[in-house]
Amino acid sequence: MAVKRGDMVRAIREKLENSLEAQASDTRFPAYLFNSKGEIVDVKGDYALVKFGKVPTPNVWLRLDQLEEFK
C-alpha cells in the first residue's frame, strides 16, 4: 500500500495481532485502532506514524502492511 501524509487509514486486526510488535507489547489493542479513521502524520521506511480519532489518543507507529485505507 502506497501511503503519504494525510491519508486516512485503519489497522488490520489480523496483521497487527500476529505481529512481532504485538509480541513485544500489550496485546489488548484498543478498538479505535480498527474502527476509527487514523491520519498518516509521517512515514519512515516501512513504518507510518498514525494519529487516531478526535479524542486524545497517543500517536502510534505501525508497519505499512498493517494498514488499510479507511473507507
C-alpha positions in Angstrom: 0.0 0.0 0.0 1.5 3.3 -1.0 0.7 6.0 1.6 1.6 9.6 2.1 0.9 12.2 4.8 -2.7 13.0 5.2 -4.0 9.6 4.0 -6.8 8.1 6.2 -6.2 4.6 7.3 -7.1 2.0 10.0 -5.2 -1.0 11.3 -5.8 -4.5 10.0 -6.5 -6.6 13.1 -5.2 -10.0 11.8 -1.9 -8.5 10.8 -1.4 -6.5 13.9 -2.4 -9.2 16.4 0.1 -11.7 15.0 3.0 -9.4 14.5 6.4 -9.1 16.2 5.4 -5.7 17.5 2.3 -7.2 19.3 4.5 -9.8 21.0 6.7 -7.0 22.4 3.9 -5.1 24.0 0.4 -5.4 25.5 -1.7 -7.3 23.0 -5.0 -5.8 24.3 -5.3 -3.3 21.4 -7.9 -0.5 21.8 -10.9 -0.8 19.4 -10.2 2.7 17.9 -7.1 1.2 16.0 -9.5 -0.9 13.9 -12.8 1.1 13.9 -11.8 4.8 13.5 -10.0 6.9 11.0 -6.4 7.4 11.5 -4.4 10.1 9.7 -0.8 9.4 8.4 1.4 12.0 10.1 4.8 10.8 8.9 6.3 7.9 7.0 9.8 6.4 7.6 10.9 3.3 5.8 8.3 0.5 6.4 6.5 2.4 9.2 3.9 5.2 9.4 3.1 7.4 12.3 -0.7 7.4 12.7 -2.9 9.8 14.6 -6.2 8.3 15.5 -9.5 10.0 16.2 -10.6 13.3 17.5 -10.3 12.3 21.2 -6.9 12.4 22.9 -5.2 9.2 22.0 -1.4 8.6 21.5 0.0 8.5 18.0 1.4 5.1 17.1 3.9 3.8 14.6 2.6 0.9 12.6 4.1 -1.1 9.7 2.7 -0.2 6.3 1.4 -3.7 5.7 -0.6 -3.5 8.9 -2.7 -0.6 7.5 -5.5 -0.3 5.0 -7.4 2.6 3.5 -10.3 3.8 5.6 -13.4 3.7 3.5 
